[in-house]
Amino acid sequence: MNLAEKSCVPCQGGIPPLDLEEAERLLAQTPGWSLTHDSTRLERRFTFQGFSAALAFVNRVGDIAEREGHHPDIYFGWGYAIVVYYTHKIGGLHENDFVMAAKTNELYG
């Protein structure tokens, strides 16, 4: 199943984050994203024609995050938005982060 077609599953913690091999396998399904912070974060920079377009995108990402119950860190300004996913409860990456990255890519595409 395509990552963007999946839904996030609640993560209660107490499980290990994805190892590098699994993270890289899922990363291949999320074009444009990078592993950062010693492969514990998933990050992408998006570009836009101005502030209002970046803000509209950030709001759409926020809407999906609320529906899925999985929230990114977002930084934005004139012409850009940086979206960072990771699972706080496990201090690293979970499949949910890649599901959300794929959904975010669909918004941008």
N, C-alpha and C positions, 0 to 999 in steps of 0.2 A: 504494500500500500504506500502511496505517495505520502511523504511526511506532512504536507499541507492538508491532506484529507483526514489526518488523525486528530484526536482531541487529547489535551493534556490530562494525565491521570494524577490524582492527588499524591504528593510525595510527603510522607510523614517523617522523613529523616531516618536515621539509623541504618542507612544503606551506603555503600561506598559510591563516590562519583565515578563516572565513566573513566576507563583507562584510556590512555592516549590512542591506542589502536582503534578502539570503538569510536572515540571522538573523531578521529580522522576519517573513518568509514562514513559516519553521518555527515561530516563536514563536506564530503564529496557530493552530497545531495543538497547542499545549501550554497549555491554559487554566490561569490562576493563576500562571504563571511570569513573571518580569521579566528584562530585560537589565540588568546592572549593570556597574560598573567599566569605563565607556566601551564598553559592549556587548561585553566580552570574557568575561563570566560570565553564567550562567543561574541564577536563584535563586528559591526559593519557601519561604514560611513555612507550616507545617502546624500545626493546633491539635488538642489532644486533651483528654480529661477528667482526665488526671493524668499522673504520671511513668511509671507502668508501661505505659500505652498508647503514650506517646511512645517509650519504649525498645523496645517490641515492633515498632513501625513502623521505627525506625532499624535494628533487626536484620534485618527483611525487606528493607529497601533494601540493606543490606550483602550479603545473600544474592544478590540480583539483580546487584549490582555485581561480586561474585566470579564469577558465571556468565558475565557479559558481558565481564569483564576491563576494566571502565571504572568508576573509583571516584570518588565525590563527596567534597567536604568536607561534613561534617555537624556541626551544633551543636544540642544539645538540652538540655532541662531540663523542669521540671514544666509539663506542658501544651503543649509546643511542640517542634517540630523545624524547623530551617532547613537546607535541602539546596541545595548549590551545585555546579553542574557546569561544567567547562571542560576543555579538553584541554591539559595541561601542556606536551606536546612541541611544540605550535605557539603557545603563549601566547595562546590565544583559543578560539573556538568551532568545533566540528566537528559534522557531522550526528549523530555518536554522542551528543553531549550532549543533543540534542533527543530522540533515541531513548530515552535513559535517563530524561529528564524525563517522557516519555509513559508509560513503564513505571512510574515512581514514582507518577504520577497514578492509574494503575489500582490500585495497592496501596492508595492512600488512599481511592479511590472505593468 
